[in-house]
Amino acid sequence: MILRTQGTCSEPSLGERLSPGQCQPTKTQAAPSLQAALDLANHLAEHYEITSLAGLLSTATRAVRRDDISVAVFGRFKAGKSSFLNDFIGRNVLPIGVVPVTAAVTEITYGPRENAIVHFRGDRNLEVAVTEIGSYIAERENPENGKQVDFITAELPELSRFRGLKFVDTPGLESALPHNTDVSMNWLPNAGLALVRYGALIKKRRNALTS
């Protein structure tokens, strides 16, 4: 089966040349075609009982329905993931510390009004100030996620030039706290793009070579 898009073509982007008769599908054209392809893949996987594709197809279906792209920062614990995002944003939104601090995933995106929402397990939500995020994701203030935080979403006006992107801070991998690694691995299928932070590992190797 060959899926084709129909309708008018979008204008080419700056610096892009299209040959005569060449059509560049718009987002509204592409989405139905992708959804149709996923529906077909789901049907075939179910018909032939290819259960190994269930997770991948579920993730792809969710991605097609979303309007943003999740940019997740992964890495070993104490690799500087939260510090990297704080520097990128231009302010200290995420808690940092000497011990592993991130106990839950935090999603940060653009919003016209600064706010943060704590999503608890069991579908309970609580709006808090951005400055209070640390009380819910810092290991010291929420040990082993005793507050049952599922994840946190934050919106910042200063990220207006990054509309369409959602930056995600994840707990460290290979942490002494097993639940931190579990949270990151369980969230991984939601990532549209992953940045792997090796800061601590690189520093350790550099020190070993110079000592």
N, C-alpha and C positions, 0 to 999 in steps of 0.2 A: 504494500500500500504506500502511495506517495501522497503526502499531505501538502497542499498548496494554500497559499494565502490569497485573498482577494481584496479588492478595494483600491483606493488611491495610494500612491507612494508618498513617503515623507520626504522633506527636503534633505539633501545631503548635508552632513556636518561640515564644519569649517575645514577647508583643505582637502576634502574628499572629492574625488572625481568619479562620476558614474557614466558608463558608456551608454550610448543611445539605446533605449529600450530596456535598460537595466532598472529593476525596481528594488527599492529598499523598504522592507516591511516595517510598519510602525509597531509600537509596543502593543497597541490594541489588536493589530492583526496577528502578531506572533503568539500572544497568549492563548487564544482559542486553539491554534494549531498544536502548541505544546501540550495543552490539556487533552486534546484528542489523542495525541501520541501516547500520553501517560495512561489515558483510559484504555487504549488498546493494549499497552504493556501490562496493565493490571489484569485485564481480561485474560490475556494469554498465560500470565503467571498463575492465575487462579485455575484456569482450565487444565493446564499441564502440571499443576501442583508444585510450582517452583517456589517453595517457601523461602528460599535463601534470598530472594529479591524483595521480600515484603518490606523490610526496613528501608532499603534504598528507594523504592518506589514511593513509600509514604513520605520520606523526606523531600523527594523531588516534587511531589504533589503540593506539599506545603510551600515550597519555595516559589512555585509558579503563581500561587495565589497571593503572595506577599508583594508589596510595593517597594520594600527596602531590601538592602543587602546587609547581612550581618558580617561584620569584620571582627573576628574573635582573636584575642591574644592568649596563646597557650604557652606553656613552658614549665620547667621545674619550679618547685617552691623556692622563693627568695631569688628568682631570676630578675626581678625588677619589673614585672608586668604592670602592676598598679602604678608604679612610679613613671613608667613609660607613657601610660595613658594620661596621667596627671600632667606631664610635660607637654604632651600633644594637645590636650584641652586648654592648657594655660592656667590651671588652678588646681588646688588639691581637693579633688572630689572624692577620691578613693583613699581609704586608710592604708598606711604603710607602717611597718614596724620591724623589730628585730626578729620576732618569731613569725611563723606563717599566720597571716591575718585574714585572708579571704576565705570565708566559709560558704559563700553562695555566689551565684552568677549575678553580675550587674550589667544591665544593658543601658547604654547612654546614647541618646540621639538628639536631634534638633527639636525644639519646641518653642512656641512664641512666649510661653510663660515658664519660668524656672520651677520645677517641681520634681518630686520623687514619689514613687508608689512602691510599697513593700507588698509583694504577693506571697501570702502564706499558703501552706498546704491546706487543702480543704476549701479553696476558692474564697478565702477571706483577704481583703485588701485594705491597706492603710496608707493614706497620703501623709508624707512627712517632709520636712525641709531637707534640701540636699545636704546640708551640713550634718544631718542626723543619720546619714547612710551608714557610717561606721558602727553605729550602735546595733545594727542588724547583720552586718557581714564580717565584722572583726571577730576573730577567734577569741580574743580576750573578753569581749563583751557579749559574745554569743557562742560560748564553748560548745563544740560539736553540734552546732546549729540547734541548740535546745529550744530556740524560739520558733522552730519549724518554718523557717523562711524558704520559700521555693525559689524565688528570684526577685530582683529589684529592677525597676525601670526608672530612668531619670531623663528629664528633658531640659536642655540648656539653650537659651537664645543665642549664645555665642557660637554655636555650631551651625549657624544658618548656611554657611558655604559648603557644608557637608550634608545637605539634605539628601535623603535617600540612602544614607549609610547609618548603620547602627553599630556602635563600638561596644565590644563585650569583654569584660574582665572576668577571668575564670580562676578558680582555685588552683594552686600549684600541683603539678604531677610529682609523683614519688615523694609525697609529703609523709612526715611521720604520723600524720593524721589521715588514716585511710579514707574517711568520708570526703575529704577534699578532692582526692584523685577520682573517686567515684562520681562526684558532681560534675567534674570537667569532662570525663569520658561519656557520661550520659548526655551531656549537652552537645557534644561534638557534631552529631548529625545535623544540627540546626545551623551550622556555620556555612555561610556562603563563601567566605574567604577566611583563611587562618594565618595569623602571623605567629611564628614560633620565636619566643624570646630565650636566648641562650646566655644572657648577661652573666649570671653567677658562674656558669660552667666555663665560659671563656676566661673570666677573671681568675678562676682557680687554676686553669692550665697555664695562663700567662705567669702567674706567681710561681708555679712549679718550674717553669723554664728559666726564670730569672733568679731563682734561689740557689 
